[in-house]
Amino acid sequence: MQKYLLVLLFSYLLVQVFKYWLNIINLRHMKSHKTEIPSVFKGYIDESTMRKIYDYTIEKSYLSLVMSLFGSVLLLIFLFGGLLRMYNSWISSLGLTFIPSGILFFLLLICGATFLSIPFSLYSTFKIENKYGFNTMTKELWIKDLLKSLLLSTILIGIVVSVALGLIQLSPNHWWIWVWGFYLIFSLFIMYISPYVIEPLFNKFTPLEEVGFVEKIKEIMGKVGIKVSRVFKMDASKRSLHTNAYFTGIGKVKRIILYDTLLQNMNHDEVIAVLSHEAGHWKKKHLLKIIIISEITSLLGIYISFRILQTDFLTDLFRIEPDTFFAKIVILGFIGGIVSFFFIPLGSYISRRFERQADRFACELTGNIDAVSRSMIKLSRDNLSNLHPHPLYAAFYYSHPPVVERVSSILKYQFHIYKPSIHDSLSRF
């Protein structure tokens, strides 16, 4: 057993070292292009903005590295230092039945992880985001959000854990398929009710009052078969000046949510370009494809987990007594994190491919390629996105193509469709 434990420890450390190496080469690559303005961004940003992007990315990356290192050390102490063994023994000594024991076991772990993350969240929000002009949140609002999130997560986790453990009790030999089915239905349910129940707990949504603009949005969405029920403006600016927009709703009827910061920083054509990109995801059935891929993967993963959990290998490996289902789940999650790391590039590749398809769809739907490219430039500029990520880092982690690559591809698409003269192409800048 000792050699298996060492292999597991070595594998985890190897993954962590590789993660840190990727971050380091990404930061070095960005530093080598510190104030270099990409050609497609000329006229939109200057050298001072590039330095700001560099400084912001550096500070966020360093904080992320510290958080990762802190979490890794804590996890290794918890698993390999005997804390899991002690925690498991304490929960077992309470004499609770299976379901209450499981709820307490996982809720305490999740709450503990949340409280340990508080210093990092405070530093990120009130130090870094403040420094670069993004944060508008007060400490009182931050505390309210934290309490709401804790209450909400406690309720949801309590429901999920209790139902899952109940299914395990009722069907010890086939619970894997029932638990998978429950998680699927519950996830879809949350997706459906979130815009009406959960999101209003944190933000205020008001109908957009610009009648001509709203009608234009409904008209262009109608071209692809999307029926827009309402267009809402969200008061994102009471927490942050970052910009975004998104759809909610299942099926053809959608609610469109526009950050008030987005409306302040973009004109109508650019906002419609952003929404057309989202419409492309819907038209190409990207969300459905992602759900299918993730659910097939989850089904395979939960079946493998079921087979492993039928044995005492995991608890014997860490010398945990008494042998509990909950301790096995924690150890299995640790191993699963190592294994799933190697599938990150595949998931990122699929996501980037979907984003490229949605970009092209937005160009075709609006017929306004300039607005599509400007919307991406403004989003990245206003959010201080890294314009010079290392290609390997981007290939591994980026769910969207690097923005310079995206804009360049769109402008090439424009050239392919409209074939403007060289003089016209250069005069745009």
C-alpha positions as a printed Julia matrix, in Angstrom:
429×3 Matrix{Float64}:
   0.0    0.0     0.0
   2.86   2.36    0.78
   4.12   2.38   -2.79
   0.65   3.22   -4.14
   0.44   6.11   -1.7
   3.83   7.42   -2.88
   2.78   7.1    -6.53
  -0.39   9.08   -5.77
   1.56  11.78   -3.93
   4.17  12.01   -6.7
   1.44  12.26   -9.37
  -0.26  15.11   -7.55
   3.01  17.0    -7.06
   3.89  16.47  -10.73
   0.57  17.97  -11.81
   1.04  20.96   -9.49
   4.57  21.6   -10.74
   3.32  21.49  -14.33
   0.55  23.98  -13.45
   3.04  26.38  -11.89
   5.37  26.01  -14.87
   2.55  26.89  -17.26
   1.77  30.0   -15.23
   5.42  31.03  -15.14
   5.97  30.73  -18.9
   2.73  32.6   -19.48
   3.85  35.5   -17.31
   7.3   35.54  -18.9
   5.76  35.57  -22.37
   3.52  38.47  -21.44
   6.47  40.34  -19.94
   8.42  39.98  -23.19
   5.52  41.75  -24.98
   4.76  44.14  -22.11
   3.85  47.32  -24.04
   3.58  45.83  -27.52
   0.23  46.84  -29.0
  -1.21  44.21  -31.38
  -1.93  45.66  -34.8
  -5.69  44.99  -34.54
  -5.79  46.95  -31.26
  -4.01  50.05  -32.53
  -6.24  53.07  -32.15
  -8.16  51.44  -29.31
  -5.48  51.19  -26.61
  -2.17  52.88  -25.88
   1.05  51.91  -24.1
  -0.24  53.04  -20.71
  -3.21  50.69  -21.08
  -0.86  47.87  -22.05
   1.18  48.48  -18.9
  -2.04  48.47  -16.88
  -3.05  45.16  -18.47
   0.36  43.74  -17.65
   0.31  44.91  -14.03
  -3.28  43.7   -13.49
  -2.57  40.27  -14.97
   0.62  39.92  -12.94
  -1.11  40.73   -9.66
  -4.08  38.45  -10.39
  -1.75  35.64  -11.44
   0.43  35.95   -8.34
  -2.63  35.86   -6.11
  -3.88  32.8    -7.97
  -0.51  31.1    -7.51
  -0.49  31.85   -3.77
  -4.06  30.55   -3.45
  -3.15  27.4    -5.36
  -0.05  26.79   -3.27
  -1.98  27.38   -0.03
  -4.75  25.02   -1.15
  -2.3   22.34   -2.23
  -0.4   22.39    1.07
  -3.64  22.29    3.03
  -4.97  19.4     0.96
  -1.8   17.38    1.37
  -1.83  17.93    5.14
  -5.51  16.96    5.28
  -5.07  13.75    3.27
  -1.51  12.64    3.96
  -1.06  14.22    7.38
  -3.87  12.32    9.07
  -6.48  15.09    9.38
  -8.97  13.22    7.21
  -8.55  10.19    9.47
  -9.23  12.31   12.56
 -12.16  14.15   10.97
 -13.74  10.9     9.78
 -13.38   9.37   13.25
 -14.99  12.41   14.87
 -18.02  12.36   12.54
 -18.41   8.61   13.12
 -18.25   9.07   16.92
 -21.38  11.27   16.84
 -23.5    8.18   16.22
 -25.63   9.75   13.48
 -27.35   7.7    10.81
 -26.04   7.5     7.25
 -27.75  10.54    5.68
 -27.31  13.07    8.54
 -23.67  11.95    8.89
 -23.08  12.58    5.19
 -24.74  16.0     5.23
 -22.67  17.09    8.25
 -19.47  15.58    6.81
 -19.65  17.45    3.5
 -21.25  20.69    4.72
 -18.53  21.25    7.32
 -15.82  20.63    4.72
 -17.39  23.02    2.22
 -17.99  25.72    4.86
 -14.4   25.31    6.06
 -13.06  25.75    2.52
 -15.27  28.83    2.08
 -13.99  30.51    5.24
 -10.37  29.72    4.36
 -10.88  31.45    1.0
 -12.21  34.67    2.6
  -8.82  36.43    3.0
  -8.0   35.81   -0.67
 -11.42  37.03   -1.79
 -11.08  40.19    0.31
  -7.61  40.91   -1.07
  -8.75  40.33   -4.65
 -11.84  42.51   -4.31
 -10.68  45.37   -2.11
  -6.99  45.47   -3.02
  -6.47  44.4    -6.64
  -9.89  45.22   -8.12
  -9.9   48.54   -6.26
  -6.42  49.4    -7.49
  -7.39  48.95  -11.14
 -10.73  50.72  -10.9
 -13.06  47.72  -11.15
 -14.44  47.29   -7.65
 -17.53  49.26   -6.62
 -18.62  46.91   -3.84
 -18.84  48.05   -0.26
 -17.74  45.85    2.63
 -21.34  45.68    3.81
 -22.5   44.37    0.43
 -19.61  41.88    0.36
 -20.69  40.49    3.75
 -24.33  40.28    2.63
 -23.29  38.39   -0.51
 -21.18  36.0     1.56
 -24.04  35.26    3.97
 -26.54  34.8     1.14
 -24.13  32.48   -0.69
 -23.5   30.42    2.44
 -27.21  30.06    3.14
 -28.02  29.21   -0.46
 -25.18  26.7    -0.82
 -26.11  25.08    2.5
 -29.68  24.55    1.3
 -28.69  23.27   -2.15
 -25.88  21.03   -0.87
 -28.17  19.7     1.83
 -30.77  18.76   -0.79
 -28.27  17.22   -3.22
 -26.36  15.23   -0.58
 -29.46  13.96    1.21
 -31.17  12.81   -2.0
 -27.98  11.2    -3.34
 -27.32   9.35   -0.09
 -30.96   8.3     0.06
 -30.66   6.78   -3.42
 -27.48   4.98   -2.37
 -29.33   3.47    0.6
 -32.36   2.47   -1.46
 -30.37   0.9    -4.32
 -26.89  -0.14   -3.12
 -26.15  -2.11   -6.31
 -27.46   0.35   -8.9
 -27.26   3.75   -7.2
 -24.78   5.09   -9.74
 -27.4    5.36  -12.49
 -30.03   6.86  -10.15
 -27.62   9.44   -8.72
 -26.46  10.4   -12.21
 -30.08  10.85  -13.33
 -30.91  12.93  -10.27
 -27.92  15.24  -10.79
 -28.92  15.73  -14.43
 -32.52  16.65  -13.58
 -31.47  18.84  -10.66
 -28.92  20.72  -12.79
 -31.51  21.44  -15.49
 -33.98  22.54  -12.82
 -31.48  24.98  -11.34
 -30.69  26.32  -14.82
 -34.41  26.99  -15.3
 -35.22  28.6   -11.94
 -31.96  30.48  -11.4
 -32.95  33.61  -13.41
 -36.22  33.89  -11.45
 -35.21  32.78   -7.94
 -31.44  32.84   -7.37
 -30.07  35.71   -9.47
 -32.57  38.3    -8.1
 -31.19  37.6    -4.62
 -27.95  39.29   -5.68
 -28.86  41.72   -8.47
 -31.68  43.95   -9.58
 -33.09  43.38  -13.07
 -35.03  46.18  -14.74
 -36.63  46.06  -18.21
 -34.62  47.96  -20.82
 -36.59  51.07  -21.71
 -34.97  52.02  -25.03
 -37.9   50.97  -27.2
 -36.21  51.2   -30.59
 -33.15  49.35  -29.34
 -35.23  46.58  -27.73
 -37.21  46.09  -30.92
 -33.98  45.89  -32.9
 -32.7   43.19  -30.54
 -35.94  41.22  -30.84
 -35.89  41.56  -34.63
 -32.35  40.25  -35.1
 -32.86  37.43  -32.58
 -36.08  36.51  -34.37
 -34.07  35.88  -37.55
 -32.54  32.79  -35.93
 -35.74  31.6   -34.25
 -35.14  33.04  -30.79
 -38.21  34.59  -29.19
 -37.09  37.25  -26.73
 -39.49  37.46  -23.79
 -37.81  40.39  -22.07
 -34.6   42.4   -22.29
 -33.25  43.32  -18.87
 -30.54  45.59  -17.57
 -28.65  44.21  -14.58
 -27.13  46.51  -11.97
 -23.68  44.92  -12.23
 -22.02  48.26  -11.53
 -22.92  48.11   -7.84
 -20.3   45.38   -7.48
 -17.87  45.72  -10.38
 -17.2   47.64  -13.58
 -16.45  44.47  -15.55
 -18.74  44.04  -18.56
 -20.8   41.13  -19.87
 -24.14  39.96  -21.3
 -25.92  36.61  -21.4
 -29.08  34.69  -22.23
 -31.26  32.79  -19.77
 -34.06  30.35  -20.39
 -34.46  26.87  -21.85
 -35.72  26.41  -25.41
 -36.52  29.12  -27.93
 -37.85  31.68  -25.44
 -35.02  33.69  -23.89
 -34.48  36.48  -21.39
 -31.59  38.7   -22.39
 -29.52  40.16  -19.58
 -27.27  43.15  -20.29
 -24.84  44.47  -17.7
 -25.38  48.18  -17.19
 -21.61  48.55  -17.6
 -21.85  46.99  -21.05
 -24.52  49.47  -22.08
 -22.34  52.34  -20.87
 -19.25  51.24  -22.79
 -20.71  50.02  -26.09
 -22.98  51.44  -28.74
 -26.11  49.62  -29.92
 -24.43  47.87  -32.85
 -21.68  46.52  -30.6
 -24.18  45.26  -28.0
 -26.13  43.5   -30.75
 -22.86  41.96  -31.96
 -22.28  40.53  -28.47
 -25.83  39.14  -28.38
 -25.47  37.72  -31.88
 -22.44  35.79  -30.68
 -24.59  34.31  -27.9
 -27.3   33.57  -30.46
 -24.67  31.66  -32.42
 -24.1   29.39  -29.44
 -27.83  28.7   -29.29
 -28.25  28.18  -33.04
 -25.28  25.82  -33.2
 -26.62  23.96  -30.13
 -23.34  24.41  -28.28
 -24.92  24.31  -24.82
 -26.78  21.11  -25.69
 -23.59  19.55  -27.04
 -21.66  20.53  -23.9
 -24.39  19.06  -21.69
 -24.35  15.81  -23.69
 -20.55  15.55  -23.55
 -20.41  16.36  -19.84
 -23.24  13.99  -18.96
 -21.71  11.09  -20.91
 -18.42  11.79  -19.16
 -20.19  12.04  -15.81
 -22.01   8.76  -16.39
 -18.75   6.98  -17.16
 -17.04   8.64  -14.2
 -19.79   7.79  -11.72
 -19.83   4.16  -12.86
 -16.06   3.86  -12.4
 -16.45   5.56   -9.01
 -19.18   3.07   -8.08
 -16.89   0.14   -8.86
 -14.03   1.62   -6.83
 -16.28   2.51   -3.9
 -17.43  -1.11   -3.69
 -13.97  -1.93   -2.37
 -12.03  -0.77    0.7
  -8.93   0.07   -1.33
  -9.11   3.84   -0.79
  -9.6    3.79    2.98
  -7.01   1.03    3.37
  -4.59   3.14    1.32
  -4.86   6.03    3.8
  -5.37   3.74    6.83
  -8.72   5.28    7.67
 -10.9    3.67   10.31
 -13.79   3.29   10.53
 -14.24   2.64    6.84
 -16.83   5.2     5.7
 -18.39   5.99    2.37
 -17.77   9.71    2.91
 -14.02   9.36    3.41
 -13.85   7.27    0.23
 -15.62  10.05   -1.68
 -13.06  12.64   -0.53
 -10.11  10.44   -1.54
 -11.77   9.58   -4.85
 -12.3   13.3    -5.52
  -8.6   13.88   -4.93
  -7.65  11.16   -7.43
 -10.28  12.38   -9.87
  -8.75  15.84   -9.79
  -5.4   14.41  -10.88
  -6.91  12.34  -13.69
  -9.25  15.08  -14.98
  -6.36  17.54  -15.24
  -5.11  15.78  -18.36
  -8.48  16.28  -20.07
  -8.47  20.06  -19.59
  -6.82  20.75  -22.99
  -9.49  18.7   -24.77
 -12.32  20.58  -23.08
 -10.61  23.9   -23.81
 -10.15  22.95  -27.47
 -13.83  22.06  -27.88
 -14.89  25.3   -26.2
 -12.58  27.41  -28.39
 -13.96  25.7   -31.48
 -17.5   26.59  -30.4
 -16.45  30.2   -29.78
 -14.99  30.5   -33.29
 -18.23  29.17  -34.75
 -20.25  31.68  -32.72
 -17.94  34.51  -33.85
 -18.51  33.67  -37.49
 -22.23  33.31  -36.9
 -22.36  36.79  -35.36
 -20.61  38.21  -38.43
 -23.08  36.53  -40.77
 -26.15  37.41  -38.72
 -25.37  41.11  -38.23
 -23.54  41.73  -41.49
 -21.53  44.2   -39.42
 -18.08  42.69  -38.98
 -16.63  45.97  -37.74
 -19.09  45.98  -34.82
 -18.3   42.35  -33.99
 -14.56  43.02  -33.9
 -14.97  46.27  -31.95
 -17.16  44.57  -29.36
 -14.44  42.0   -28.69
 -11.74  44.65  -28.57
 -13.74  46.73  -26.1
 -14.62  43.75  -23.92
 -10.98  42.73  -23.62
  -9.77  46.31  -23.17
 -12.38  47.2   -20.56
 -11.72  43.98  -18.63
  -7.91  44.33  -18.97
  -7.57  40.91  -20.6
  -4.09  39.58  -21.36
  -3.4   40.26  -25.05
  -0.21  38.17  -25.13
  -0.84  34.77  -23.51
   1.71  32.02  -24.08
   0.41  29.7   -26.84
   0.82  26.58  -24.67
  -0.93  28.19  -21.71
  -3.78  29.34  -23.96
  -4.05  25.9   -25.58
  -4.28  24.31  -22.15
  -6.59  26.67  -20.28
  -8.32  29.15  -22.57
 -11.99  28.38  -23.2
 -12.0   31.24  -25.74
  -9.39  31.83  -28.43
  -6.95  34.59  -27.44
  -8.68  37.84  -28.31
  -6.01  39.04  -30.75
  -6.37  35.79  -32.66
 -10.18  36.12  -32.59
 -10.22  39.66  -33.93
  -7.61  38.85  -36.59
  -9.71  35.88  -37.76
 -12.82  38.05  -37.99
 -11.02  40.7   -40.04
  -9.68  37.99  -42.36
 -13.23  36.73  -42.71
 -14.25  40.25  -43.64
 -11.54  40.34  -46.3
 -12.66  36.97  -47.61
 -16.29  38.07  -47.9
 -15.97  41.68  -48.97
 -12.46  41.73  -50.49
 -11.75  45.41  -49.68
  -8.77  47.16  -51.15
  -5.49  47.26  -49.23
  -5.96  51.01  -48.8
  -9.44  50.47  -47.26
  -8.12  47.85  -44.9
  -5.3   50.04  -43.65
  -7.45  53.17  -43.38
  -9.59  51.46  -40.69
  -6.81  52.17  -38.2
